[in-house]
């Protein structure tokens, strides 16, 4: 039997790859599926509206408007509570269910969430097994993990515990919790995890260019790759990797317009400019035009000011059209 085609996956990036960003990046193309930011589970079964708030795609067939399936990520440390919430989530027909054992944020880790559990492989197994009982075999069930808390000494044990718990695949970020996002990512350790389990492994970490994509696949031995910050810094990266038409800054004008429109619809005006500045801050890694626009936008605080700057830069502002209608 021939191996499954290589897949390119959009990472769940808390505070960065929100619903609006997922809509824009998947509209540009290249992704086979993605995962939303985590839904924090703690002590109760969450209402359906909570899942829909974190993952609005659930209200449209668990897909972005471009048709890209988006799976829902759960984070917590109580196996029974996570299972109960997974049961409710399954009733909303998600594209898949993922477990978060990778978030390095101190506020998350202090409450025994994310990467904080990577020194407790027995607990990882109990969580995966409990959730697996609620997730039908027809629904993809994955877990995203880092290589450990402070070191990699239990990485293989954690991966094997999750596999034994019933996950269909593992997504491995090639850093420990204390590594944060400092380069390099340890792609050779992703290879060790891949060799220690039978389920597919998705490689993740420090992929900014098509050359990085080729390198991580070669070093990790993984067919599938997840793109994180590199996808936000170059929204055309997935297309470049897949050999589709790439493009440059001029091709990003409609994407910036779309993102600003979506942000202005869903975010309070006081917060909207900051969201666009955050994206431009990453875009300037690859585009000189983004650096210029970012510097001009830095002092702006009002939506109307940002509108004027975008229009002067040749970027349409569609939310103004709705206000005038």
Backbone bond lengths (Angstrom), bond angles and torsions (degrees), N, CA, C in turn:
res aa  C-N    CA-C-N  psi(-1)  N-CA   C-N-CA  omega(-1)  CA-C   N-CA-C  phi
1 X - - - 1.472 - - 1.524 109.36 -
2 X 1.321 117.48 131.20 1.460 121.13 -178.17 1.517 110.08 -72.89
3 X 1.352 117.87 148.08 1.464 120.80 -179.94 1.520 111.20 -66.40
4 X 1.345 115.03 154.57 1.467 120.22 178.30 1.522 109.39 -63.93
5 X 1.337 116.93 145.77 1.472 119.79 178.62 1.529 110.64 -58.76
6 X 1.321 115.16 146.68 1.458 119.98 178.91 1.525 110.31 -61.31
7 X 1.319 115.79 136.09 1.460 121.11 -179.20 1.530 110.44 -112.42
8 X 1.325 115.04 148.37 1.459 122.85 176.56 1.529 107.08 -116.83
9 X 1.322 116.19 124.98 1.463 121.21 -168.21 1.521 109.89 -123.87
10 X 1.327 116.39 138.83 1.458 122.28 177.80 1.522 109.30 -87.95
11 X 1.332 116.11 126.77 1.467 121.98 -173.49 1.524 112.30 -74.85
12 X 1.342 115.68 154.96 1.465 120.80 171.75 1.523 109.25 -84.96
13 X 1.309 117.57 104.46 1.467 121.46 -176.60 1.522 109.64 -112.46
14 X 1.315 115.55 103.89 1.460 120.85 -178.24 1.525 110.61 -59.21
15 X 1.330 115.86 128.69 1.454 120.62 178.78 1.514 114.82 77.48
16 X 1.319 117.19 3.93 1.464 120.11 -177.44 1.532 111.40 -133.86
17 X 1.323 117.25 -57.02 1.467 120.06 -179.89 1.525 109.62 -94.31
18 X 1.323 115.62 67.84 1.449 120.83 178.51 1.529 109.59 -78.91
19 X 1.324 116.07 -176.52 1.453 120.57 -178.19 1.524 111.85 -55.31
20 X 1.338 116.93 -43.47 1.456 120.55 -178.28 1.525 111.21 -63.16
21 X 1.325 116.56 -43.59 1.457 120.15 179.37 1.521 111.32 -66.70
22 X 1.325 117.15 -38.56 1.466 119.72 177.65 1.525 110.65 -62.25
23 X 1.325 116.69 -40.72 1.458 120.01 178.72 1.527 110.73 -59.96
24 X 1.323 116.16 -44.69 1.467 120.56 -176.42 1.530 111.04 -69.51
25 X 1.330 117.13 -48.13 1.463 119.94 -175.71 1.524 111.44 -65.98
26 X 1.324 117.35 -40.71 1.463 118.30 -179.56 1.523 111.21 -72.93
27 X 1.324 118.11 -27.33 1.463 120.31 175.22 1.522 110.85 -65.19
28 X 1.331 116.63 -33.56 1.464 120.42 178.04 1.523 111.14 -71.88
29 X 1.333 117.42 -24.71 1.453 121.20 169.59 1.513 115.39 99.78
30 X 1.341 114.04 164.68 1.451 121.64 174.48 1.520 115.50 109.85
31 X 1.337 117.97 -12.91 1.467 120.25 -175.26 1.518 112.05 -98.58
32 X 1.337 115.55 137.87 1.459 120.71 176.76 1.528 111.22 -83.78
33 X 1.320 117.01 -36.26 1.456 122.73 174.31 1.517 108.47 -166.94
34 X 1.329 115.46 173.24 1.458 120.17 179.46 1.515 110.26 -148.57
35 X 1.335 115.11 178.13 1.466 122.43 178.97 1.519 107.73 -131.17
36 X 1.326 116.35 137.28 1.461 119.97 178.53 1.528 110.30 -78.22
37 X 1.335 116.82 173.76 1.457 120.77 173.62 1.536 108.89 -62.80
38 X 1.330 115.26 162.30 1.468 118.53 -174.80 1.528 113.04 -69.29
39 X 1.341 113.83 148.40 1.459 122.37 167.73 1.527 105.99 -100.29
40 X 1.314 116.36 116.47 1.464 120.01 -177.54 1.531 109.96 -77.35
41 X 1.324 115.77 126.76 1.462 122.26 -178.18 1.525 108.75 -113.47
42 X 1.323 116.29 123.03 1.468 119.07 -176.92 1.527 110.64 -155.09
43 X 1.319 115.72 95.86 1.461 120.28 167.01 1.507 117.69 86.63
44 X 1.320 119.91 -7.17 1.457 119.77 -178.86 1.521 109.57 -153.91
45 X 1.329 114.71 163.50 1.463 119.36 174.64 1.524 107.53 -86.31
46 X 1.300 115.77 121.55 1.459 121.19 -174.01 1.528 111.29 -74.85
47 X 1.323 117.06 148.75 1.464 119.40 176.02 1.522 110.60 -70.43
48 X 1.310 115.96 157.10 1.463 121.26 -179.57 1.520 111.80 -56.83
49 X 1.328 116.60 -32.78 1.467 119.12 -177.77 1.525 111.91 -65.15
50 X 1.336 117.73 -27.56 1.465 120.05 178.14 1.526 110.56 -67.41
51 X 1.320 116.74 -44.64 1.466 119.79 177.14 1.526 110.62 -62.34
52 X 1.332 115.67 -41.26 1.463 119.72 -178.64 1.521 111.83 -69.50
53 X 1.333 117.32 -29.70 1.468 119.44 178.41 1.527 110.43 -68.27
54 X 1.327 117.19 -43.55 1.466 120.90 179.64 1.526 110.72 -73.18
55 X 1.313 115.71 -37.24 1.471 120.42 -177.60 1.528 109.38 -128.60
56 X 1.345 117.56 79.05 1.468 120.14 179.12 1.522 113.07 -59.45
57 X 1.314 116.82 -18.20 1.466 119.50 177.89 1.528 111.62 -59.42
58 X 1.336 117.43 -24.17 1.465 120.30 177.80 1.529 111.64 -58.06
59 X 1.311 116.93 -26.56 1.462 121.54 -178.36 1.526 112.49 -84.49
60 X 1.342 115.93 -2.31 1.466 120.36 179.54 1.527 110.14 -134.98
61 X 1.337 114.38 48.54 1.461 120.32 176.35 1.503 114.55 74.79
62 X 1.333 117.36 19.78 1.461 124.07 -178.62 1.529 111.84 60.11
63 X 1.329 114.89 34.69 1.458 121.37 178.01 1.519 109.93 -133.62
64 X 1.321 115.64 152.86 1.455 119.23 170.37 1.520 108.66 -71.78
65 X 1.311 116.31 170.74 1.468 119.07 179.80 1.520 111.72 -62.57
66 X 1.329 117.06 -23.88 1.467 120.69 177.16 1.525 112.22 -80.78
67 X 1.354 117.26 -6.62 1.458 121.10 177.33 1.515 115.10 97.55
68 X 1.313 118.72 6.80 1.462 121.58 -179.28 1.529 110.45 -80.09
69 X 1.335 119.15 123.99 1.465 121.18 178.88 1.530 111.06 -65.36
70 X 1.336 115.63 136.91 1.457 121.33 178.02 1.530 109.43 -121.88
71 X 1.317 115.92 121.23 1.459 121.62 178.08 1.530 109.90 -88.11
72 X 1.309 115.99 157.74 1.460 121.41 -176.69 1.523 109.73 -105.31
73 X 1.330 115.88 132.08 1.458 121.39 -177.69 1.528 110.72 -102.91
74 X 1.324 116.02 131.24 1.457 122.97 176.73 1.516 109.18 -106.91
75 X 1.336 116.09 144.22 1.459 120.44 177.59 1.525 109.65 -136.31
76 X 1.319 116.00 132.84 1.452 121.44 178.12 1.517 109.09 173.80
77 X 1.342 116.49 -173.48 1.461 120.28 -177.41 1.521 113.56 -130.76
78 X 1.331 117.40 -2.81 1.466 121.45 -179.06 1.524 109.06 -99.61
79 X 1.345 117.83 110.97 1.471 119.90 -175.92 1.524 113.15 -57.44
80 X 1.329 117.65 -44.40 1.461 120.06 -176.73 1.522 111.42 -67.83
81 X 1.333 116.67 -41.83 1.458 119.93 -179.83 1.527 110.87 -67.18
82 X 1.320 116.69 -40.32 1.457 119.88 176.68 1.527 110.67 -63.11
83 X 1.340 116.70 -39.50 1.459 120.26 178.92 1.518 111.16 -64.61
84 X 1.329 116.63 -43.22 1.465 119.97 179.60 1.532 110.85 -62.10
85 X 1.320 116.25 -41.00 1.463 119.72 179.00 1.521 111.14 -70.08
86 X 1.320 116.72 -35.72 1.464 119.71 176.25 1.526 110.16 -62.26
87 X 1.336 116.02 -38.42 1.454 119.46 177.68 1.519 111.99 -60.82
88 X 1.336 116.04 -43.54 1.470 118.70 177.74 1.527 110.85 -66.09
89 X 1.322 116.43 -41.51 1.460 120.50 179.73 1.524 111.18 -61.47
90 X 1.315 117.34 -42.60 1.468 120.88 -179.55 1.524 110.47 -57.71
91 X 1.333 116.33 -33.45 1.455 120.38 177.94 1.518 113.64 -66.57
92 X 1.340 117.33 -12.94 1.463 121.67 177.63 1.524 112.11 -96.99
93 X 1.321 116.64 6.21 1.472 123.32 176.25 1.526 113.47 57.72
94 X 1.333 118.07 56.94 1.469 119.38 175.88 1.524 110.63 -70.09
95 X 1.319 115.79 162.82 1.466 120.45 176.08 1.526 111.00 -72.66
96 X 1.315 117.19 -16.26 1.453 122.75 179.06 1.510 109.27 172.05
97 X 1.339 115.53 169.01 1.466 122.13 -179.86 1.527 108.24 -123.91
98 X 1.329 115.73 132.97 1.457 121.70 -179.91 1.526 109.20 -126.48
99 X 1.323 116.71 149.31 1.460 122.51 176.68 1.524 109.84 -110.76
100 X 1.327 116.54 137.22 1.458 122.15 -176.68 1.528 110.75 -96.23
101 X 1.326 115.80 111.79 1.465 122.67 170.12 1.525 109.15 -127.07
102 X 1.342 115.09 32.79 1.456 118.66 -175.40 1.508 115.49 -127.71
103 X 1.340 118.38 -17.18 1.465 119.31 -174.90 1.533 110.28 -64.80
104 X 1.357 118.16 126.75 1.463 120.81 -178.58 1.525 114.19 -96.72
105 X 1.342 117.83 3.84 1.465 120.57 -174.03 1.520 111.44 -64.16
106 X 1.330 118.02 129.48 1.475 120.91 -178.87 1.525 112.92 -56.32
107 X 1.326 117.62 -38.88 1.468 119.46 -178.97 1.522 110.83 -64.51
108 X 1.310 117.38 -32.43 1.458 121.83 177.23 1.516 110.49 -75.46
109 X 1.328 115.80 -46.43 1.460 120.51 -175.64 1.525 112.97 -66.12
110 X 1.342 116.84 -31.75 1.467 119.63 178.93 1.527 111.78 -62.92
111 X 1.327 116.02 -25.11 1.458 120.56 179.73 1.528 111.55 -102.64
112 X 1.328 115.97 27.54 1.458 123.78 176.77 1.525 111.09 55.27
113 X 1.310 114.86 52.32 1.453 120.59 175.58 1.512 110.72 -126.56
114 X 1.325 115.80 162.63 1.458 120.44 175.54 1.513 113.77 63.48
115 X 1.335 116.21 -134.13 1.460 122.30 -174.48 1.523 113.26 -68.46
116 X 1.332 117.85 -13.18 1.472 120.37 -179.50 1.516 111.99 -61.85
117 X 1.331 118.72 -20.89 1.465 121.45 -176.20 1.530 113.34 -88.83
118 X 1.319 117.21 2.01 1.463 119.84 -173.85 1.525 114.38 -76.47
119 X 1.316 116.54 2.52 1.476 119.31 170.06 1.521 110.82 -104.07
120 X 1.343 116.14 10.45 1.463 121.00 -178.40 1.526 110.12 -129.94
121 X 1.336 117.81 68.17 1.470 119.55 -177.61 1.526 113.33 -59.34
122 X 1.346 117.02 -30.80 1.466 118.76 178.36 1.525 110.55 -63.25
123 X 1.336 116.53 -39.41 1.461 120.60 178.15 1.530 110.37 -68.57
124 X 1.321 116.97 -39.32 1.467 119.46 176.78 1.525 110.09 -57.50
125 X 1.324 116.05 -42.06 1.464 119.89 179.65 1.520 110.93 -63.88
126 X 1.322 117.65 -43.36 1.462 120.69 -178.85 1.524 110.83 -64.62
127 X 1.326 116.00 -40.32 1.469 119.75 178.81 1.526 110.20 -63.48
128 X 1.317 116.30 -50.87 1.468 119.78 -178.11 1.523 111.24 -60.59
129 X 1.325 116.89 -43.18 1.466 120.21 -178.72 1.524 111.51 -65.36
130 X 1.332 116.47 -40.44 1.467 120.14 179.95 1.525 110.99 -65.50
131 X 1.334 116.26 -44.36 1.461 119.76 -179.76 1.529 110.58 -69.18
132 X 1.330 116.57 -38.47 1.466 120.29 179.01 1.525 112.01 -55.52
133 X 1.340 116.24 -36.33 1.462 119.53 -179.85 1.529 112.68 -65.53
134 X 1.330 116.56 -20.46 1.463 120.87 179.49 1.528 112.65 -97.30
135 X 1.310 116.57 -16.21 1.461 120.95 -176.21 1.521 108.93 -101.89
136 X 1.320 118.43 116.33 1.467 120.08 -178.67 1.523 111.85 -62.47
137 X 1.320 115.01 154.22 1.467 120.55 -177.08 1.524 111.93 -61.68
138 X 1.319 116.99 -21.47 1.465 120.75 -179.15 1.522 112.92 -79.73
139 X 1.336 117.17 -8.91 1.462 121.41 -176.96 1.524 109.74 -106.63
140 X 1.329 119.41 126.99 1.473 120.96 179.98 1.530 111.28 -57.69
141 X 1.328 115.08 134.52 1.463 121.96 -178.59 1.522 107.99 -132.68
142 X 1.331 116.33 113.05 1.460 121.85 -174.33 1.522 110.81 -127.53
143 X 1.310 115.63 169.47 1.465 122.05 172.66 1.516 108.47 -138.14
144 X 1.323 115.35 139.89 1.467 121.25 177.72 1.522 107.89 -110.18
145 X 1.323 116.35 126.36 1.463 121.22 -176.48 1.521 110.90 -135.15
146 X 1.329 113.97 155.89 1.459 120.21 166.64 1.523 108.75 -94.23
147 X 1.324 116.14 -175.61 1.466 120.53 -175.86 1.525 113.29 -83.52
148 X 1.326 116.67 -7.14 1.453 119.44 179.79 1.514 110.18 155.21
149 X 1.324 114.68 -177.63 1.460 120.70 179.43 1.530 110.00 -85.21
150 X 1.323 116.18 -66.75 1.469 120.76 179.96 1.526 112.39 -106.32
151 X 1.320 116.74 -24.78 1.463 120.87 179.70 1.525 108.31 -150.55
152 X 1.323 115.59 -176.26 1.469 120.74 -174.91 1.523 113.01 -98.28
153 X 1.336 117.66 12.11 1.470 120.82 -170.47 1.530 113.76 -61.87
154 X 1.346 117.65 -23.99 1.470 119.46 -177.16 1.531 111.83 -117.89
155 X 1.315 116.16 15.16 1.468 119.69 -176.58 1.524 111.70 -60.07
156 X 1.320 116.68 -48.27 1.466 119.60 -177.27 1.516 110.82 -67.21
157 X 1.332 116.34 -39.09 1.458 121.12 178.66 1.528 110.90 -62.08
158 X 1.335 116.37 -41.80 1.471 120.57 179.24 1.527 110.50 -65.39
159 X 1.318 116.81 -44.19 1.464 120.22 179.99 1.526 110.67 -62.18
160 X 1.302 116.82 -43.57 1.466 120.34 -179.61 1.524 111.21 -67.79
161 X 1.332 117.13 -33.25 1.461 120.24 177.63 1.524 110.40 -65.70
162 X 1.320 116.89 -41.39 1.459 120.05 179.17 1.528 111.05 -68.77
163 X 1.313 116.06 -39.39 1.464 119.40 176.05 1.522 110.53 -60.85
164 X 1.329 117.25 -46.29 1.464 121.12 179.35 1.524 111.59 -63.84
165 X 1.333 116.26 -27.57 1.457 120.56 178.01 1.510 113.40 -75.08
166 X 1.331 118.15 -12.75 1.450 120.21 172.27 1.514 117.39 113.03
167 X 1.341 118.43 10.36 1.474 117.51 178.38 1.530 110.02 -68.40
168 X 1.322 115.00 149.22 1.463 120.43 179.99 1.523 112.28 -82.92
169 X 1.333 116.31 -24.12 1.458 120.78 -178.83 1.527 108.47 -160.89
170 X 1.330 115.59 158.31 1.461 122.40 177.08 1.519 109.42 -118.02
171 X 1.311 115.50 138.70 1.463 121.47 171.84 1.518 106.10 -108.64
172 X 1.311 117.43 121.11 1.465 121.07 -173.09 1.523 110.32 -116.81
173 X 1.329 115.15 115.62 1.464 122.08 173.34 1.529 106.71 -85.81
174 X 1.324 116.62 123.46 1.457 121.30 -171.31 1.514 115.33 -77.43
175 X 1.320 117.53 44.46 1.460 122.81 175.52 1.522 109.54 -142.97
176 X 1.328 116.11 159.26 1.459 120.38 170.82 1.525 108.76 -87.46
177 X 1.322 115.03 174.89 1.458 119.79 177.86 1.524 110.54 -61.38
178 X 1.344 117.17 -46.40 1.467 119.54 -177.02 1.520 112.30 -71.17
179 X 1.325 118.05 -18.25 1.465 120.31 174.50 1.520 111.21 -66.15
180 X 1.327 116.48 -25.69 1.457 119.64 -176.12 1.520 110.55 60.12
181 X 1.331 115.86 -122.33 1.466 120.64 177.62 1.530 111.16 -120.15
182 X 1.339 115.72 19.65 1.462 118.83 179.99 1.531 110.29 -72.81
183 X 1.324 118.12 133.57 1.462 120.28 175.18 1.525 109.65 -73.91
184 X 1.329 115.82 157.07 1.463 126.45 2.16 1.530 111.46 -89.74
185 X 1.329 116.45 163.97 1.452 121.11 167.38 1.530 107.58 -83.26
186 X 1.315 116.43 145.40 1.469 121.29 -174.36 1.530 110.06 -91.13
187 X 1.317 115.00 79.31 1.462 119.80 -177.07 1.524 111.93 -64.00
188 X 1.329 117.76 -31.76 1.471 119.72 179.85 1.528 110.84 -65.22
189 X 1.331 116.58 -29.24 1.464 119.41 177.22 1.523 111.14 -74.20
190 X 1.324 117.40 -30.69 1.463 119.01 173.63 1.525 108.76 -61.64
191 X 1.330 116.62 -38.66 1.471 120.88 177.42 1.516 110.89 -61.33
192 X 1.331 117.22 -39.51 1.465 119.89 179.63 1.519 111.01 -65.61
193 X 1.324 116.18 -39.15 1.466 119.16 176.43 1.529 110.05 -63.84
194 X 1.327 116.09 -45.22 1.460 120.01 -179.49 1.519 111.46 -57.19
195 X 1.334 116.02 -40.15 1.462 120.34 -178.80 1.521 112.64 -72.34
196 X 1.344 116.96 -18.97 1.474 121.25 -175.38 1.518 113.36 -91.34
197 X 1.337 117.94 -8.50 1.461 120.86 -178.01 1.528 109.98 -129.63
198 X 1.323 115.13 165.06 1.464 120.62 179.01 1.516 112.75 -99.22
199 X 1.342 117.12 -20.69 1.468 119.54 -179.32 1.530 109.66 -77.42
200 X 1.327 117.44 157.71 1.471 119.62 177.18 1.523 111.63 -60.79
201 X 1.322 115.82 147.07 1.464 122.55 177.25 1.519 108.26 -120.32
202 X 1.322 114.97 133.08 1.462 122.37 176.30 1.524 107.86 -102.02
203 X 1.317 117.37 126.89 1.467 121.95 -178.95 1.521 110.37 -86.62
204 X 1.345 115.70 139.49 1.466 121.26 -176.42 1.527 109.27 -145.76
205 X 1.331 115.05 138.25 1.452 119.23 173.22 1.513 114.46 129.35
206 X 1.348 116.25 116.40 1.460 123.45 170.67 1.522 113.00 67.22
207 X 1.321 115.99 41.39 1.464 120.81 174.35 1.521 107.72 -107.11
208 X 1.318 115.85 104.70 1.466 122.84 -176.59 1.518 113.21 -112.14
209 X 1.335 116.81 -18.06 1.471 121.49 -174.12 1.530 109.50 -141.55
210 X 1.339 117.48 164.37 1.465 119.14 173.02 1.530 112.36 -57.48
211 X 1.328 117.12 -33.27 1.472 119.40 178.05 1.525 110.79 -65.55
212 X 1.339 116.97 -38.49 1.466 120.21 176.30 1.528 110.48 -63.08
213 X 1.307 116.04 -39.67 1.468 121.08 179.07 1.527 110.36 -59.95
214 X 1.318 115.76 -47.36 1.462 119.54 178.51 1.518 110.96 -61.50
215 X 1.338 116.42 -40.17 1.466 120.88 -177.40 1.515 112.31 -69.38
216 X 1.341 117.75 -42.02 1.465 118.73 -177.93 1.527 110.62 -67.66
217 X 1.323 116.99 -34.68 1.463 119.23 177.58 1.530 110.40 -67.57
218 X 1.314 115.97 -40.27 1.465 119.43 -179.04 1.522 111.34 -67.02
219 X 1.338 117.13 -44.11 1.467 119.81 -175.42 1.527 112.47 -77.56
220 X 1.326 116.94 -35.77 1.463 119.52 -178.06 1.521 112.62 -85.90
221 X 1.325 116.27 -24.17 1.453 119.78 -174.82 1.516 113.39 77.00
222 X 1.324 117.27 8.27 1.465 122.02 -178.34 1.524 110.78 -88.91
223 X 1.316 115.60 139.02 1.459 119.76 176.18 1.523 111.44 -79.03
224 X 1.345 115.50 -34.31 1.461 120.56 -173.21 1.526 110.74 -101.69
225 X 1.333 115.90 143.50 1.463 121.35 -176.60 1.527 109.47 -134.61
226 X 1.328 114.85 139.38 1.460 121.68 175.28 1.523 109.24 -105.35
227 X 1.334 116.30 132.91 1.455 121.96 177.84 1.524 109.42 -101.40
228 X 1.338 115.96 132.78 1.455 121.54 177.68 1.514 111.38 -112.39
229 X 1.344 115.81 -112.68 1.465 119.82 -175.88 1.525 112.39 -60.02
230 X 1.330 116.77 -28.98 1.459 119.92 177.79 1.516 112.55 -60.89
231 X 1.333 116.39 -30.97 1.454 120.36 179.30 1.515 111.80 -70.84
232 X 1.332 116.70 -32.84 1.458 121.17 179.93 1.528 109.90 -79.77
233 X 1.327 116.69 -35.69 1.462 120.93 -179.96 1.527 112.19 -71.45
234 X 1.327 116.63 -30.03 1.471 121.17 173.87 1.521 108.10 -135.21
235 X 1.323 118.17 92.22 1.462 121.21 -177.27 1.522 114.35 -60.98
236 X 1.336 117.01 -13.78 1.457 121.12 179.12 1.528 112.14 -96.93
237 X 1.334 117.06 5.62 1.458 121.18 -174.77 1.524 111.74 -62.00
238 X 1.328 117.57 -44.78 1.467 119.38 -178.28 1.528 110.48 -60.60
239 X 1.327 117.11 -39.83 1.459 120.32 178.24 1.528 110.92 -65.90
240 X 1.329 115.81 -40.81 1.472 118.54 179.72 1.534 109.86 -62.77
241 X 1.330 116.24 -43.52 1.465 120.40 -178.99 1.520 111.04 -60.63
242 X 1.321 116.64 -38.75 1.464 120.43 -177.41 1.520 112.95 -85.84
243 X 1.327 115.55 5.82 1.451 118.90 176.71 1.504 114.19 73.64
244 X 1.321 116.40 18.48 1.452 120.59 177.35 1.527 109.12 -86.73
245 X 1.319 116.69 174.36 1.453 120.18 179.29 1.515 109.92 -59.55
246 X 1.316 116.60 126.04 1.459 121.21 -178.53 1.510 111.20 -85.60
247 X 1.324 115.67 -98.44 1.458 120.24 179.82 1.515 110.83 117.57
248 X 1.335 115.03 -171.69 1.456 121.06 -177.56 1.510 111.07 -139.58
249 X 1.323 115.58 -155.22 1.462 121.72 -174.16 1.530 112.33 -57.09
250 X 1.316 116.71 -39.63 1.466 119.42 -178.20 1.529 111.33 -60.51
251 X 1.337 116.32 -30.18 1.460 119.81 179.71 1.520 112.39 -75.27
252 X 1.339 116.97 -13.72 1.456 120.64 -178.49 1.523 113.02 -92.10
253 X 1.341 117.70 -9.73 1.456 120.15 179.18 1.521 113.02 -54.24
254 X 1.351 118.86 -50.80 1.462 119.61 177.97 1.526 113.10 -61.78
255 X 1.352 117.28 -32.93 1.461 120.25 179.30 1.527 111.15 -68.59
256 X 1.334 116.24 -41.84 1.460 119.70 176.91 1.526 110.68 -64.20
257 X 1.326 116.20 -40.50 1.457 120.35 178.11 1.524 110.84 -62.63
258 X 1.321 116.47 -44.17 1.464 121.47 179.97 1.523 110.93 -63.26
259 X 1.329 115.99 -43.77 1.463 119.60 -178.82 1.534 110.81 -64.31
260 X 1.310 116.52 -45.70 1.469 120.08 179.99 1.529 110.55 -61.95
261 X 1.312 116.70 -38.95 1.461 120.93 177.59 1.524 110.77 -61.98
262 X 1.336 116.90 -47.99 1.466 120.75 -178.76 1.526 111.43 -64.77
263 X 1.328 116.28 -40.63 1.462 120.27 179.23 1.527 110.51 -63.09
264 X 1.324 116.17 -44.27 1.464 119.39 -179.18 1.522 112.41 -65.92
265 X 1.322 116.97 -24.31 1.462 120.22 176.99 1.527 111.64 -74.12
266 X 1.336 116.52 -36.91 1.463 120.47 -166.43 1.528 114.73 -109.98
267 X 1.319 117.65 -15.38 1.461 120.88 -172.30 1.529 109.44 -114.20
268 X 1.313 115.69 143.86 1.457 119.12 176.14 1.529 109.78 -58.29
269 X 1.334 117.91 142.18 1.469 120.77 -177.09 1.526 113.57 -53.56
270 X 1.322 117.30 -32.90 1.461 119.58 -177.82 1.527 111.78 -66.74
271 X 1.339 116.38 -25.12 1.470 120.49 -177.65 1.525 113.33 -99.63
272 X 1.337 117.33 -17.33 1.466 120.18 -172.98 1.528 113.82 -59.28
273 X 1.351 119.97 -48.00 1.472 118.17 -179.07 1.526 113.34 -58.31
274 X 1.313 117.16 -36.41 1.461 120.00 -179.72 1.510 112.89 -62.09
275 X 1.336 116.84 -34.05 1.460 120.24 179.98 1.523 110.76 -66.43
276 X 1.325 116.64 -42.50 1.459 119.88 179.65 1.526 110.80 -69.40
277 X 1.336 117.04 -38.42 1.466 120.05 177.21 1.526 110.80 -61.55
278 X 1.330 116.67 -39.50 1.466 119.94 179.42 1.524 110.96 -59.86
279 X 1.322 116.17 -43.77 1.466 118.90 -179.93 1.525 110.61 -67.17
280 X 1.328 116.88 -44.65 1.465 119.40 178.72 1.525 111.04 -60.57
281 X 1.334 116.70 -33.66 1.457 120.03 178.84 1.515 112.53 -60.27
282 X 1.328 117.25 -33.27 1.453 120.59 175.81 1.527 111.86 -84.27
283 X 1.334 117.16 -36.60 1.460 120.14 -179.91 1.525 112.39 -61.12
284 X 1.321 116.82 -30.63 1.469 118.29 -176.46 1.527 112.21 -68.32
285 X 1.334 116.94 -10.63 1.459 120.51 173.21 1.526 110.68 -62.67
286 X 1.350 116.33 -29.77 1.463 121.11 -175.12 1.516 114.85 -118.13
287 X 1.337 117.61 -17.86 1.457 119.90 -172.49 1.529 110.12 -129.71
288 X 1.337 115.98 119.21 1.469 120.34 178.49 1.527 110.87 -61.96
289 X 1.321 116.94 -33.41 1.466 120.72 179.20 1.523 111.30 -63.54
290 X 1.325 116.24 -33.63 1.467 120.06 178.23 1.522 110.77 -67.76
291 X 1.326 116.90 -35.27 1.472 120.52 177.29 1.524 110.16 -62.21
292 X 1.321 116.69 -45.66 1.457 120.49 -179.89 1.527 111.38 -63.55
293 X 1.333 116.30 -44.83 1.464 120.02 -179.73 1.526 111.11 -66.14
294 X 1.318 116.06 -39.02 1.468 120.70 178.87 1.530 111.09 -61.15
295 X 1.314 116.74 -46.33 1.464 120.15 -178.39 1.525 111.29 -63.54
296 X 1.340 116.76 -36.96 1.461 119.84 177.89 1.530 111.43 -70.69
297 X 1.318 115.91 -30.93 1.460 119.70 -175.90 1.530 113.23 -85.36
298 X 1.299 117.52 -20.56 1.470 121.24 -174.26 1.525 113.65 -49.22
299 X 1.332 120.30 -47.32 1.465 118.98 -176.30 1.536 114.25 -80.01
300 X 1.327 118.05 -6.39 1.466 120.57 -173.99 1.527 110.78 -79.08
301 X 1.319 116.05 141.02 1.463 121.64 -178.11 1.525 112.74 -124.54
302 X 1.329 117.35 -17.48 1.452 121.53 -174.02 1.535 111.21 -106.26
303 X 1.334 115.49 144.25 1.456 120.33 178.79 1.522 111.00 -57.96
304 X 1.324 117.44 -42.07 1.464 120.55 -179.05 1.522 111.84 -62.00
305 X 1.334 116.89 -36.14 1.466 120.69 178.11 1.524 110.53 -65.12
306 X 1.335 116.21 -42.20 1.459 120.48 178.88 1.526 109.91 -66.10
307 X 1.333 116.77 -40.42 1.470 120.45 176.44 1.525 110.87 -54.00
308 X 1.315 115.93 -49.23 1.462 120.05 -176.85 1.525 111.66 -63.09
309 X 1.320 116.60 -41.28 1.460 120.01 179.40 1.522 111.24 -65.04
310 X 1.321 116.97 -44.10 1.463 119.98 179.22 1.524 110.93 -61.40
311 X 1.318 116.66 -45.38 1.464 120.03 179.67 1.527 111.65 -62.03
312 X 1.338 115.97 -40.80 1.467 120.13 178.18 1.518 111.68 -65.75
313 X 1.336 116.47 -23.18 1.469 121.68 179.93 1.519 112.21 -92.71
314 X 1.331 116.65 4.32 1.456 120.74 177.72 1.510 114.48 84.58
315 X 1.333 117.11 16.63 1.463 121.69 -178.94 1.526 108.46 -105.56
316 X 1.328 118.75 117.98 1.467 121.00 -177.96 1.522 111.84 -60.19
317 X 1.321 115.57 150.65 1.475 121.65 177.60 1.520 106.30 -122.64
318 X 1.328 115.99 95.65 1.458 120.20 -171.70 1.527 112.81 -79.03
319 X 1.333 118.90 -24.92 1.465 118.33 -177.63 1.525 110.79 -68.21
320 X 1.331 117.44 -22.90 1.460 120.05 175.85 1.532 110.49 -66.00
321 X 1.328 116.44 -34.77 1.450 120.64 -179.50 1.525 110.51 -63.64
322 X 1.345 116.67 -39.81 1.472 119.74 179.21 1.519 110.90 -67.06
323 X 1.344 116.53 -38.97 1.460 119.39 -179.81 1.522 110.82 -64.20
324 X 1.326 116.94 -34.28 1.468 119.94 -177.70 1.533 112.40 -79.71
325 X 1.357 115.21 -21.68 1.470 119.41 -175.75 1.522 111.70 -68.73
